[in-house]
Amino acid sequence: MSSHLSRSYEYLTLHIIPGPNSISYFIPLFLLPLALLIPPSRASQLQLSCIFLPLIYACIIHTWIRGGGIDVISANVALWSTVLIALQDCRGTYRRIHLRTPSPSEAPEAKSPENNPLIYTIKGTSNNSANDDAGTWEEPYPDELYRRLCWVLTLLTSVRLTYWKINDPHHDKTQPPFRLTRPAFLRRAASIILQSYILLDTAAFYSHHDPYFTRADIGIDTPLPLSPTIPPFLSTTLLQHIAPRFLRSSALGAQIYATITLGGALGTSLLVLSNSLHLIPTTWSLHTWPLFFGPVSAVLHRGLRGLWGTWWHQTMRHPTSMPGRALAARLGIPPHSTTAYALRTLSAFFFSGLVHMGLVPPEPLSATRPTAQIRLSVALFFWIQALGVGLEMAVSRL
């Protein structure tokens, strides 16, 4: 039984999706929180960087060598480690935002607004809509070990840095985020579920009748040999006039988008319903978080900048763009200048390309090109976006 599972897992990580292949894969997952748990009084930011980053990088490089290439999770860990340990003084400047005013047992002792406004502040809920919370309070890096552990683990799981102040005015002014009421959130989720299901079903129906999706010998530009079960008005008046590459790419993209949005809406709805029944606390209910995807109208208004900056999910925005932001700060470039924006954009798409290369396994099934070439094509898709954003900005200023 164990040998069968081992072979199945090896097949999965070799041909389907890269994954853990050695103990070195997991070591950085412990080293990063361990580094952040050490208070500044014991080790400076430079000392943490010199001690922990070489170890983290060595483990990640080792697992890439063992696994036959980069993978998404370890690449993300490398980026977050670089950002939180070396590029950002998160122990000194980050503050966690709590939704409710703390009770005396929750709030740190001797840290009232009068004594230290930075440490402990009570704020209104002007960014929020119809919520039942008394306010928010901000928690900097704690002194007490248990609170510090909670603070660090919450930071590491807050991929969009929601409910965090990070000493970045552009981000901090959006925190805490606008919140929907539970009924409004559930209505929105129901609409997303319906739309995503229709889109997924439509794309799957087309894919089922296009042999490109089931036969490796059919190229993406091969004319569409559609099944007779496709309604004639579609096959003769619509589908035959669309470039096969565009149609097939759109069908695949629609399935990916619909799967992400459908899964997200279903999962978050369960959490919100559980909170309505008082089965989980409000802090666990995702109606207090911004929606996973922004409005599609952002794409129409701002093109590529709206697509990547507002509509598409922002789970990789901070770890990929912060190296560019740090470089601009080191060079003394004003943060709101065009040059600083260009550095952030180049950084975001460059590292996004590297991370997404990790979606390609060492030996993809039915591959017609070398693995390295496929990975480079994936990265180039993101790298070209930076050029597109630059051209779009230039044209918009004419």
DONU-32148 format. One record per residue (C-alpha): residue number from 1; residue in one letter; x, y, z. Coordinates in steps of 0.2 Angstrom, whole numbers, plus 5000, padded with zeros to 4 digits. Layout:
N
+------+------+------+------+------+
! resi ! resn !    u !    v !    w !
+------+------+------+------+------+
!  NUM !    A !    X !    Y !    Z !
...
+------+------+------+------+------+
//
This chain:
398
+------+------+------+------+------+
! resi ! resn !    u !    v !    w !
+------+------+------+------+------+
!    1 !    M ! 5000 ! 5000 ! 5000 !
!    2 !    S ! 5014 ! 5012 ! 5005 !
!    3 !    S ! 5024 ! 5008 ! 4989 !
!    4 !    H ! 5008 ! 5012 ! 4978 !
!    5 !    L ! 5005 ! 5028 ! 4987 !
!    6 !    S ! 5024 ! 5033 ! 4985 !
!    7 !    R ! 5023 ! 5029 ! 4966 !
!    8 !    S ! 5007 ! 5039 ! 4964 !
!    9 !    Y ! 5014 ! 5054 ! 4973 !
!   10 !    E ! 5030 ! 5053 ! 4963 !
!   11 !    Y ! 5019 ! 5052 ! 4947 !
!   12 !    L ! 5009 ! 5067 ! 4953 !
!   13 !    T ! 5024 ! 5078 ! 4957 !
!   14 !    L ! 5033 ! 5073 ! 4941 !
!   15 !    H ! 5019 ! 5074 ! 4928 !
!   16 !    I ! 5005 ! 5085 ! 4936 !
!   17 !    I ! 5010 ! 5098 ! 4948 !
!   18 !    P ! 5027 ! 5101 ! 4957 !
!   19 !    G ! 5027 ! 5097 ! 4976 !
!   20 !    P ! 5037 ! 5093 ! 4991 !
!   21 !    N ! 5051 ! 5080 ! 4987 !
!   22 !    S ! 5063 ! 5081 ! 5002 !
!   23 !    I ! 5063 ! 5087 ! 5020 !
!   24 !    S ! 5072 ! 5103 ! 5014 !
!   25 !    Y ! 5055 ! 5108 ! 5006 !
!   26 !    F ! 5048 ! 5110 ! 5024 !
!   27 !    I ! 5063 ! 5118 ! 5033 !
!   28 !    P ! 5060 ! 5136 ! 5027 !
!   29 !    L ! 5042 ! 5135 ! 5033 !
!   30 !    F ! 5049 ! 5134 ! 5051 !
!   31 !    L ! 5064 ! 5145 ! 5048 !
!   32 !    L ! 5053 ! 5160 ! 5043 !
!   33 !    P ! 5041 ! 5161 ! 5058 !
!   34 !    L ! 5056 ! 5157 ! 5069 !
!   35 !    A ! 5066 ! 5172 ! 5063 !
!   36 !    L ! 5051 ! 5184 ! 5065 !
!   37 !    L ! 5048 ! 5177 ! 5083 !
!   38 !    I ! 5065 ! 5184 ! 5088 !
!   39 !    P ! 5062 ! 5201 ! 5095 !
!   40 !    P ! 5072 ! 5216 ! 5089 !
!   41 !    S ! 5080 ! 5217 ! 5106 !
!   42 !    R ! 5089 ! 5200 ! 5103 !
!   43 !    A ! 5093 ! 5202 ! 5084 !
!   44 !    S ! 5093 ! 5216 ! 5072 !
!   45 !    Q ! 5086 ! 5216 ! 5055 !
!   46 !    L ! 5103 ! 5214 ! 5047 !
!   47 !    Q ! 5107 ! 5200 ! 5059 !
!   48 !    L ! 5091 ! 5190 ! 5055 !
!   49 !    S ! 5095 ! 5192 ! 5036 !
!   50 !    C ! 5113 ! 5186 ! 5038 !
!   51 !    I ! 5108 ! 5171 ! 5049 !
!   52 !    F ! 5091 ! 5165 ! 5041 !
!   53 !    L ! 5091 ! 5170 ! 5023 !
!   54 !    P ! 5106 ! 5159 ! 5018 !
!   55 !    L ! 5098 ! 5144 ! 5026 !
!   56 !    I ! 5081 ! 5147 ! 5018 !
!   57 !    Y ! 5089 ! 5150 ! 5001 !
!   58 !    A ! 5100 ! 5134 ! 5003 !
!   59 !    C ! 5085 ! 5123 ! 5007 !
!   60 !    I ! 5074 ! 5130 ! 4993 !
!   61 !    I ! 5088 ! 5128 ! 4980 !
!   62 !    H ! 5091 ! 5110 ! 4986 !
!   63 !    T ! 5072 ! 5106 ! 4984 !
!   64 !    W ! 5072 ! 5113 ! 4967 !
!   65 !    I ! 5087 ! 5103 ! 4962 !
!   66 !    R ! 5079 ! 5087 ! 4969 !
!   67 !    G ! 5062 ! 5091 ! 4962 !
!   68 !    G ! 5068 ! 5095 ! 4944 !
!   69 !    G ! 5064 ! 5114 ! 4945 !
!   70 !    I ! 5055 ! 5128 ! 4953 !
!   71 !    D ! 5038 ! 5126 ! 4962 !
!   72 !    V ! 5025 ! 5139 ! 4967 !
!   73 !    I ! 5025 ! 5137 ! 4986 !
!   74 !    S ! 5043 ! 5137 ! 4989 !
!   75 !    A ! 5046 ! 5152 ! 4977 !
!   76 !    N ! 5033 ! 5161 ! 4987 !
!   77 !    V ! 5041 ! 5157 ! 5003 !
!   78 !    A ! 5058 ! 5163 ! 4996 !
!   79 !    L ! 5049 ! 5180 ! 4991 !
!   80 !    W ! 5040 ! 5182 ! 5008 !
!   81 !    S ! 5056 ! 5178 ! 5017 !
!   82 !    T ! 5066 ! 5191 ! 5008 !
!   83 !    V ! 5052 ! 5204 ! 5010 !
!   84 !    L ! 5048 ! 5201 ! 5028 !
!   85 !    I ! 5066 ! 5198 ! 5035 !
!   86 !    A ! 5077 ! 5209 ! 5024 !
!   87 !    L ! 5067 ! 5222 ! 5014 !
!   88 !    Q ! 5054 ! 5227 ! 5027 !
!   89 !    D ! 5056 ! 5230 ! 5045 !
!   90 !    C ! 5040 ! 5221 ! 5049 !
!   91 !    R ! 5044 ! 5219 ! 5068 !
!   92 !    G ! 5046 ! 5238 ! 5069 !
!   93 !    T ! 5033 ! 5245 ! 5058 !
!   94 !    Y ! 5019 ! 5233 ! 5055 !
!   95 !    R ! 5003 ! 5234 ! 5065 !
!   96 !    R ! 4989 ! 5221 ! 5065 !
!   97 !    I ! 4972 ! 5228 ! 5065 !
!   98 !    H ! 4959 ! 5220 ! 5076 !
!   99 !    L ! 4940 ! 5222 ! 5073 !
!  100 !    R ! 4934 ! 5224 ! 5090 !
!  101 !    T ! 4939 ! 5235 ! 5105 !
!  102 !    P ! 4949 ! 5223 ! 5116 !
!  103 !    S ! 4943 ! 5219 ! 5133 !
!  104 !    P ! 4955 ! 5223 ! 5148 !
!  105 !    S ! 4961 ! 5205 ! 5147 !
!  106 !    E ! 4965 ! 5206 ! 5128 !
!  107 !    A ! 4973 ! 5223 ! 5128 !
!  108 !    P ! 4992 ! 5224 ! 5132 !
!  109 !    E ! 4995 ! 5231 ! 5149 !
!  110 !    A ! 5000 ! 5249 ! 5151 !
!  111 !    K ! 4998 ! 5253 ! 5133 !
!  112 !    S ! 4983 ! 5265 ! 5132 !
!  113 !    P ! 4980 ! 5278 ! 5119 !
!  114 !    E ! 4987 ! 5291 ! 5131 !
!  115 !    N ! 5003 ! 5282 ! 5135 !
!  116 !    N ! 5007 ! 5277 ! 5117 !
!  117 !    P ! 4995 ! 5281 ! 5102 !
!  118 !    L ! 5006 ! 5270 ! 5090 !
!  119 !    I ! 5004 ! 5255 ! 5101 !
!  120 !    Y ! 4986 ! 5255 ! 5105 !
!  121 !    T ! 4973 ! 5265 ! 5096 !
!  122 !    I ! 4954 ! 5265 ! 5095 !
!  123 !    K ! 4947 ! 5270 ! 5079 !
!  124 !    G ! 4930 ! 5272 ! 5071 !
!  125 !    T ! 4923 ! 5262 ! 5057 !
!  126 !    S ! 4922 ! 5275 ! 5043 !
!  127 !    N ! 4928 ! 5262 ! 5030 !
!  128 !    N ! 4915 ! 5250 ! 5035 !
!  129 !    S ! 4897 ! 5247 ! 5031 !
!  130 !    A ! 4883 ! 5242 ! 5043 !
!  131 !    N ! 4894 ! 5231 ! 5054 !
!  132 !    D ! 4891 ! 5227 ! 5072 !
!  133 !    D ! 4909 ! 5230 ! 5078 !
!  134 !    A ! 4913 ! 5243 ! 5091 !
!  135 !    G ! 4929 ! 5248 ! 5082 !
!  136 !    T ! 4946 ! 5243 ! 5078 !
!  137 !    W ! 4963 ! 5243 ! 5088 !
!  138 !    E ! 4980 ! 5241 ! 5081 !
!  139 !    E ! 4993 ! 5229 ! 5088 !
!  140 !    P ! 5012 ! 5231 ! 5085 !
!  141 !    Y ! 5025 ! 5218 ! 5087 !
!  142 !    P ! 5020 ! 5211 ! 5104 !
!  143 !    D ! 5032 ! 5208 ! 5119 !
!  144 !    E ! 5024 ! 5193 ! 5126 !
!  145 !    L ! 5028 ! 5177 ! 5118 !
!  146 !    Y ! 5011 ! 5170 ! 5115 !
!  147 !    R ! 5004 ! 5186 ! 5108 !
!  148 !    R ! 5019 ! 5187 ! 5097 !
!  149 !    L ! 5016 ! 5169 ! 5091 !
!  150 !    C ! 4998 ! 5174 ! 5086 !
!  151 !    W ! 5004 ! 5190 ! 5078 !
!  152 !    V ! 5018 ! 5182 ! 5067 !
!  153 !    L ! 5007 ! 5167 ! 5062 !
!  154 !    T ! 4993 ! 5179 ! 5057 !
!  155 !    L ! 5005 ! 5189 ! 5047 !
!  156 !    L ! 5011 ! 5174 ! 5037 !
!  157 !    T ! 4994 ! 5169 ! 5033 !
!  158 !    S ! 4988 ! 5186 ! 5028 !
!  159 !    V ! 4994 ! 5185 ! 5009 !
!  160 !    R ! 4985 ! 5201 ! 5004 !
!  161 !    L ! 4990 ! 5209 ! 5021 !
!  162 !    T ! 4972 ! 5213 ! 5024 !
!  163 !    Y ! 4970 ! 5221 ! 5042 !
!  164 !    W ! 4988 ! 5226 ! 5042 !
!  165 !    K ! 4996 ! 5243 ! 5042 !
!  166 !    I ! 5013 ! 5241 ! 5034 !
!  167 !    N ! 5020 ! 5259 ! 5033 !
!  168 !    D ! 5014 ! 5261 ! 5015 !
!  169 !    P ! 5002 ! 5275 ! 5013 !
!  170 !    H ! 4994 ! 5268 ! 4998 !
!  171 !    H ! 4990 ! 5251 ! 5006 !
!  172 !    D ! 4987 ! 5258 ! 5024 !
!  173 !    K ! 4973 ! 5270 ! 5019 !
!  174 !    T ! 4963 ! 5255 ! 5013 !
!  175 !    Q ! 4964 ! 5247 ! 5030 !
!  176 !    P ! 4953 ! 5241 ! 5038 !
!  177 !    P ! 4944 ! 5237 ! 5021 !
!  178 !    F ! 4926 ! 5241 ! 5017 !
!  179 !    R ! 4915 ! 5227 ! 5023 !
!  180 !    L ! 4898 ! 5220 ! 5018 !
!  181 !    T ! 4884 ! 5215 ! 5029 !
!  182 !    R ! 4882 ! 5196 ! 5030 !
!  183 !    P ! 4866 ! 5197 ! 5020 !
!  184 !    A ! 4874 ! 5208 ! 5007 !
!  185 !    F ! 4889 ! 5196 ! 5006 !
!  186 !    L ! 4878 ! 5181 ! 5004 !
!  187 !    R ! 4868 ! 5189 ! 4990 !
!  188 !    R ! 4884 ! 5194 ! 4981 !
!  189 !    A ! 4891 ! 5176 ! 4984 !
!  190 !    A ! 4875 ! 5168 ! 4977 !
!  191 !    S ! 4877 ! 5179 ! 4961 !
!  192 !    I ! 4895 ! 5174 ! 4959 !
!  193 !    I ! 4891 ! 5155 ! 4961 !
!  194 !    L ! 4877 ! 5156 ! 4948 !
!  195 !    Q ! 4888 ! 5166 ! 4936 !
!  196 !    S ! 4903 ! 5155 ! 4939 !
!  197 !    Y ! 4893 ! 5139 ! 4937 !
!  198 !    I ! 4886 ! 5144 ! 4920 !
!  199 !    L ! 4903 ! 5150 ! 4914 !
!  200 !    L ! 4911 ! 5134 ! 4919 !
!  201 !    D ! 4898 ! 5123 ! 4912 !
!  202 !    T ! 4898 ! 5132 ! 4895 !
!  203 !    A ! 4917 ! 5131 ! 4894 !
!  204 !    A ! 4917 ! 5113 ! 4899 !
!  205 !    F ! 4903 ! 5109 ! 4886 !
!  206 !    Y ! 4914 ! 5117 ! 4872 !
!  207 !    S ! 4930 ! 5108 ! 4878 !
!  208 !    H ! 4921 ! 5091 ! 4878 !
!  209 !    H ! 4917 ! 5093 ! 4859 !
!  210 !    D ! 4934 ! 5100 ! 4854 !
!  211 !    P ! 4947 ! 5086 ! 4852 !
!  212 !    Y ! 4961 ! 5098 ! 4856 !
!  213 !    F ! 4958 ! 5096 ! 4874 !
!  214 !    T ! 4959 ! 5077 ! 4874 !
!  215 !    R ! 4971 ! 5073 ! 4860 !
!  216 !    A ! 4990 ! 5078 ! 4860 !
!  217 !    D ! 4992 ! 5077 ! 4841 !
!  218 !    I ! 4980 ! 5092 ! 4838 !
!  219 !    G ! 4988 ! 5109 ! 4839 !
!  220 !    I ! 4981 ! 5124 ! 4846 !
!  221 !    D ! 4979 ! 5132 ! 4829 !
!  222 !    T ! 4971 ! 5117 ! 4821 !
!  223 !    P ! 4954 ! 5121 ! 4813 !
!  224 !    L ! 4939 ! 5117 ! 4824 !
!  225 !    P ! 4932 ! 5100 ! 4819 !
!  226 !    L ! 4917 ! 5102 ! 4830 !
!  227 !    S ! 4905 ! 5089 ! 4835 !
!  228 !    P ! 4888 ! 5088 ! 4826 !
!  229 !    T ! 4880 ! 5089 ! 4843 !
!  230 !    I ! 4886 ! 5108 ! 4843 !
!  231 !    P ! 4870 ! 5118 ! 4837 !
!  232 !    P ! 4873 ! 5123 ! 4819 !
!  233 !    F ! 4870 ! 5141 ! 4822 !
!  234 !    L ! 4885 ! 5141 ! 4833 !
!  235 !    S ! 4897 ! 5131 ! 4822 !
!  236 !    T ! 4893 ! 5139 ! 4806 !
!  237 !    T ! 4889 ! 5157 ! 4811 !
!  238 !    L ! 4900 ! 5160 ! 4826 !
!  239 !    L ! 4913 ! 5148 ! 4831 !
!  240 !    Q ! 4920 ! 5145 ! 4813 !
!  241 !    H ! 4924 ! 5164 ! 4812 !
!  242 !    I ! 4934 ! 5164 ! 4828 !
!  243 !    A ! 4953 ! 5160 ! 4828 !
!  244 !    P ! 4955 ! 5143 ! 4835 !
!  245 !    R ! 4969 ! 5149 ! 4847 !
!  246 !    F ! 4959 ! 5163 ! 4854 !
!  247 !    L ! 4944 ! 5152 ! 4856 !
!  248 !    R ! 4953 ! 5137 ! 4865 !
!  249 !    S ! 4963 ! 5149 ! 4876 !
!  250 !    S ! 4947 ! 5158 ! 4881 !
!  251 !    A ! 4939 ! 5141 ! 4885 !
!  252 !    L ! 4953 ! 5136 ! 4896 !
!  253 !    G ! 4955 ! 5153 ! 4904 !
!  254 !    A ! 4936 ! 5153 ! 4908 !
!  255 !    Q ! 4937 ! 5137 ! 4916 !
!  256 !    I ! 4952 ! 5143 ! 4927 !
!  257 !    Y ! 4943 ! 5159 ! 4932 !
!  258 !    A ! 4926 ! 5150 ! 4935 !
!  259 !    T ! 4934 ! 5137 ! 4946 !
!  260 !    I ! 4943 ! 5150 ! 4957 !
!  261 !    T ! 4928 ! 5161 ! 4959 !
!  262 !    L ! 4916 ! 5146 ! 4962 !
!  263 !    G ! 4927 ! 5138 ! 4975 !
!  264 !    G ! 4930 ! 5154 ! 4984 !
!  265 !    A ! 4912 ! 5159 ! 4984 !
!  266 !    L ! 4906 ! 5142 ! 4991 !
!  267 !    G ! 4920 ! 5142 ! 5004 !
!  268 !    T ! 4917 ! 5159 ! 5010 !
!  269 !    S ! 4898 ! 5157 ! 5011 !
!  270 !    L ! 4900 ! 5142 ! 5022 !
!  271 !    L ! 4911 ! 5153 ! 5034 !
!  272 !    V ! 4899 ! 5167 ! 5034 !
!  273 !    L ! 4884 ! 5156 ! 5037 !
!  274 !    S ! 4893 ! 5148 ! 5051 !
!  275 !    N ! 4896 ! 5165 ! 5059 !
!  276 !    S ! 4878 ! 5169 ! 5057 !
!  277 !    L ! 4874 ! 5154 ! 5068 !
!  278 !    H ! 4887 ! 5159 ! 5080 !
!  279 !    L ! 4898 ! 5143 ! 5077 !
!  280 !    I ! 4914 ! 5153 ! 5073 !
!  281 !    P ! 4919 ! 5171 ! 5078 !
!  282 !    T ! 4917 ! 5186 ! 5067 !
!  283 !    T ! 4936 ! 5187 ! 5064 !
!  284 !    W ! 4935 ! 5171 ! 5055 !
!  285 !    S ! 4920 ! 5176 ! 5044 !
!  286 !    L ! 4926 ! 5182 ! 5027 !
!  287 !    H ! 4912 ! 5195 ! 5025 !
!  288 !    T ! 4924 ! 5206 ! 5035 !
!  289 !    W ! 4937 ! 5204 ! 5021 !
!  290 !    P ! 4937 ! 5212 ! 5003 !
!  291 !    L ! 4930 ! 5202 ! 4989 !
!  292 !    F ! 4943 ! 5190 ! 4981 !
!  293 !    F ! 4940 ! 5198 ! 4964 !
!  294 !    G ! 4937 ! 5216 ! 4960 !
!  295 !    P ! 4924 ! 5223 ! 4948 !
!  296 !    V ! 4926 ! 5219 ! 4929 !
!  297 !    S ! 4923 ! 5237 ! 4925 !
!  298 !    A ! 4940 ! 5241 ! 4931 !
!  299 !    V ! 4947 ! 5232 ! 4915 !
!  300 !    L ! 4936 ! 5243 ! 4904 !
!  301 !    H ! 4941 ! 5259 ! 4913 !
!  302 !    R ! 4960 ! 5256 ! 4915 !
!  303 !    G ! 4965 ! 5241 ! 4904 !
!  304 !    L ! 4979 ! 5231 ! 4909 !
!  305 !    R ! 4981 ! 5241 ! 4925 !
!  306 !    G ! 4964 ! 5238 ! 4930 !
!  307 !    L ! 4965 ! 5220 ! 4926 !
!  308 !    W ! 4980 ! 5216 ! 4936 !
!  309 !    G ! 4978 ! 5230 ! 4949 !
!  310 !    T ! 4960 ! 5229 ! 4953 !
!  311 !    W ! 4950 ! 5215 ! 4945 !
!  312 !    W ! 4962 ! 5200 ! 4947 !
!  313 !    H ! 4965 ! 5193 ! 4964 !
!  314 !    Q ! 4979 ! 5202 ! 4973 !
!  315 !    T ! 4987 ! 5187 ! 4983 !
!  316 !    M ! 5004 ! 5190 ! 4975 !
!  317 !    R ! 5004 ! 5209 ! 4974 !
!  318 !    H ! 5015 ! 5212 ! 4990 !
!  319 !    P ! 5029 ! 5199 ! 4989 !
!  320 !    T ! 5032 ! 5202 ! 4970 !
!  321 !    S ! 5031 ! 5222 ! 4970 !
!  322 !    M ! 5040 ! 5225 ! 4987 !
!  323 !    P ! 5057 ! 5222 ! 4980 !
!  324 !    G ! 5054 ! 5236 ! 4967 !
!  325 !    R ! 5047 ! 5247 ! 4980 !
!  326 !    A ! 5063 ! 5244 ! 4991 !
!  327 !    L ! 5074 ! 5247 ! 4977 !
!  328 !    A ! 5066 ! 5264 ! 4973 !
!  329 !    A ! 5067 ! 5269 ! 4992 !
!  330 !    R ! 5085 ! 5264 ! 4992 !
!  331 !    L ! 5089 ! 5275 ! 4977 !
!  332 !    G ! 5079 ! 5289 ! 4984 !
!  333 !    I ! 5066 ! 5289 ! 4971 !
!  334 !    P ! 5049 ! 5298 ! 4976 !
!  335 !    P ! 5036 ! 5284 ! 4979 !
!  336 !    H ! 5023 ! 5293 ! 4969 !
!  337 !    S ! 5034 ! 5296 ! 4954 !
!  338 !    T ! 5033 ! 5287 ! 4937 !
!  339 !    T ! 5050 ! 5279 ! 4940 !
!  340 !    A ! 5045 ! 5272 ! 4956 !
!  341 !    Y ! 5029 ! 5265 ! 4948 !
!  342 !    A ! 5039 ! 5258 ! 4934 !
!  343 !    L ! 5051 ! 5249 ! 4946 !
!  344 !    R ! 5036 ! 5242 ! 4956 !
!  345 !    T ! 5028 ! 5236 ! 4940 !
!  346 !    L ! 5043 ! 5228 ! 4933 !
!  347 !    S ! 5047 ! 5219 ! 4950 !
!  348 !    A ! 5029 ! 5213 ! 4951 !
!  349 !    F ! 5028 ! 5205 ! 4934 !
!  350 !    F ! 5046 ! 5199 ! 4934 !
!  351 !    F ! 5043 ! 5189 ! 4950 !
!  352 !    S ! 5026 ! 5184 ! 4945 !
!  353 !    G ! 5033 ! 5176 ! 4930 !
!  354 !    L ! 5046 ! 5166 ! 4940 !
!  355 !    V ! 5033 ! 5160 ! 4953 !
!  356 !    H ! 5021 ! 5154 ! 4939 !
!  357 !    M ! 5035 ! 5144 ! 4931 !
!  358 !    G ! 5032 ! 5133 ! 4946 !
!  359 !    L ! 5016 ! 5127 ! 4939 !
!  360 !    V ! 5025 ! 5117 ! 4926 !
!  361 !    P ! 5030 ! 5100 ! 4932 !
!  362 !    P ! 5047 ! 5092 ! 4927 !
!  363 !    E ! 5039 ! 5081 ! 4914 !
!  364 !    P ! 5022 ! 5087 ! 4909 !
!  365 !    L ! 5010 ! 5075 ! 4901 !
!  366 !    S ! 5008 ! 5076 ! 4882 !
!  367 !    A ! 5021 ! 5090 ! 4881 !
!  368 !    T ! 5026 ! 5094 ! 4863 !
!  369 !    R ! 5040 ! 5106 ! 4869 !
!  370 !    P ! 5054 ! 5104 ! 4881 !
!  371 !    T ! 5050 ! 5108 ! 4899 !
!  372 !    A ! 5062 ! 5123 ! 4900 !
!  373 !    Q ! 5054 ! 5131 ! 4885 !
!  374 !    I ! 5036 ! 5129 ! 4892 !
!  375 !    R ! 5042 ! 5137 ! 4909 !
!  376 !    L ! 5050 ! 5151 ! 4899 !
!  377 !    S ! 5034 ! 5154 ! 4889 !
!  378 !    V ! 5024 ! 5155 ! 4906 !
!  379 !    A ! 5036 ! 5168 ! 4913 !
!  380 !    L ! 5036 ! 5178 ! 4896 !
!  381 !    F ! 5017 ! 5180 ! 4898 !
!  382 !    F ! 5019 ! 5189 ! 4914 !
!  383 !    W ! 5035 ! 5199 ! 4908 !
!  384 !    I ! 5026 ! 5205 ! 4893 !
!  385 !    Q ! 5012 ! 5212 ! 4904 !
!  386 !    A ! 5024 ! 5225 ! 4911 !
!  387 !    L ! 5028 ! 5231 ! 4893 !
!  388 !    G ! 5010 ! 5232 ! 4890 !
!  389 !    V ! 5007 ! 5242 ! 4906 !
!  390 !    G ! 5021 ! 5254 ! 4901 !
!  391 !    L ! 5014 ! 5257 ! 4883 !
!  392 !    E ! 4996 ! 5259 ! 4890 !
!  393 !    M ! 5002 ! 5273 ! 4902 !
!  394 !    A ! 5012 ! 5281 ! 4888 !
!  395 !    V ! 4997 ! 5281 ! 4876 !
!  396 !    S ! 4985 ! 5287 ! 4890 !
!  397 !    R ! 4996 ! 5303 ! 4893 !
!  398 !    L ! 4995 ! 5308 ! 4874 !
+------+------+------+------+------+
//
